[in-house]
C-alpha cells in the first residue's frame, strides 16, 4: 500500500480534498502543483509551471490544467473540475475518483460504471517535460478519450484574462500540436504516444475562481484559453502517454521515457523517506549551478534561507558532502555582495559560520574547512567591525547594533499594509548577537589552533571578551527569567520570543549553563507547541494564534504567534546539550509529530507556518525548505545523545 494514499470518501468531499495539494518538480525550478482532485484552488497552481530565463527566471504557468472526458456509447463523462463563483464546481469529475496515490507517481483512479481509468503523472527530472499516462484498466466497450488543455501563459503571481493579444493559432508536431500565446514565451508542445485527432475550437473559459486566493483577500478570477481538444480511442489494458514540453519530442520514445523515469522513483515506505524526497525537491540546478528554493510554490531564493536549510537538505539527508559543497560554493559566489557588504538581512552572513560548523561536525574535517573558508569568514567579521555594512555597527560593548528606521532587518520581516514593519526590532537583537558571538569565538579559536594574523586574533579575542562581560547585563530580564528579544534606545523589549533560543543552541555562547536552563524553561512553558515554536508568547497582548484572514491580518500574525518548524531543531539541540539523554524521548516525540501532517496541506511535505493555537492548522507555502531541513537535522542530532 502506498504511504501517501487517499480513498473515495476523502476525495469526493471537496472541503477535505481541496485543502490537500500535490507537488511534483523537475529539479530545475519547474513544478506541477494542484489539489488531489485536480481542481486548482490557487493562482500558483498549474500542471506545467516553469522558470523562464528571458524573464529573470521568474516562474510562469504555461498549462493550467487538462480536462479528461471518457466517451462510451455517445455518453460523455468529464473527469475535470474547476470552480466558478462561490461554490459552483463544473464539471464535477471528482465524483468519479475512487483512489489517489501520491508515490512513486501521482496516480488517480476513476470509476464510471464498469469502466476503470487511471491517470498517472511524472515531471521528468532535469527536463522541461511533464508526462501523463492514461490507462484503461477495465471497460466493456469501445472507449474514446478526449483531452482539453487549458492555457494560462502568465506569471504565478498574476492572473490572466481574455485579450486580443493572445495568439490562438497552433502548429502541428508529431502526434500533437504546439501553442505559443505570446511573443517571447516558449512553445508548449502537447504530443501523444499514439496517433490522435486534434479538433481546433479556440475558446476562453471565463471567470474561473481560485478559492484560496479569495479566502486570502487577493484577486481570484481569471480566464483560461482552451485551443480545442485531442481525441483517441483506447482499448482495455492499453496505456497512452501524453507529453507536455517546451521542445517537440519523438512520440515513439514516450513509453520508454516514462518507464525509465519511473524506475528512478523509489516508493516511500516511511516518514524519513518522505522527508528525504521532500528535501530533494528544494535543490534546483539552474544556469550551471545548484541552488536552494525556499519553498513551493511562491517562495523563491535568498541567502538566509539557503544557509539555514543547506546542511539539513544535504549532509543530514543523504550525507551528500559533494552537493553540500557545490551549493555552498555557488551560493558564496551568488551572494558575495550580501556576505561582505550587507543587506537588509542583517544576520544572514553570520549564518555562514554555523553552516561551516555543521560541515565540520558531520565530516570531522575541521582543518580543511577552516583552510578553505577562513578568509571569507574573517572578511565577514571585519565588515561588521569596520561599520561598512548597511545599518549595522559594532558598539563599544562588542555587540552589533542594527537599525534602519522603517526597515525590518531580521528574519521577522513582515510589513503592514502601509509599508511599515510589523516587528521592526531595531537595536541590539538577541539572535543577531548570539550568531555574532558564535562567529567571532569560532574564528578566534580556529586562528589560535591553525595560525593566522596575530593582530586580528587579538582583536577577535577582545570582542569576545567584551561580549562575555556585557551580554547578560544587556539582555537578561530578571522578572521574566529569560533574555530580552532586543534592546533599543528605550531599553529592553521583554517580549517572550524564540530568538533567545540561539544563545542556548549555538556552539559558542556568552550565556552560562544555569542561565540557559532558565531560558529554555521559559521557552518550553510559553512557546513550545506540537507543531514547532511560537513566534510570540500567548500571554502577550499582541499574540495572534491563528494565521488567517486577508494579507494584512496574516502579516500581523506571521511573527506574532504563528509557529515555525525551522526553530524546533535549535530548541531540541539546546535541550540535548543541557540535559543529554534525558531529553531524547521528548525530542523524538516532537519530530515524529509531523508525520501526522504529511497528508494535510502539502501531501508529503512540511508546511511553512502553523497556527499558534491548537489544533495548529498548517498555512503558508505547502512545502518549506527550512522546515524540512530542520526536521532532518533533528533526526541527525538525536542519536548522538541517545546513550
PyMOL commands that set and color helices and strands:
alter all, ss='L'
color gray80, all
select helices_A, chain A and resi 8-11+14-17+53-55+93-96+211-215+251-263+271-280+303-313+321-334+336-341+348-363+366-386+430-450+454-475+498-505+513-526+551-558+568-597+625-641
alter helices_A, ss='H'
color red, helices_A
select strands_A, chain A and resi 5-7+20-25+31-35+46-52+58-72+75-78+82-84+88-90+97-101+106-112+115-123+129-138+143-155+171-173+176-179+188-192+197-209+221-234+239-245+283-286+289-292+295-296+392-394+400-402+428-429+476-477+482-483+486-488+491-493+528-529+532-534+563-564+601-602+609-610+618-619+623-624
alter strands_A, ss='S'
color yellow, strands_A
deselect
rebuild
show_as cartoon
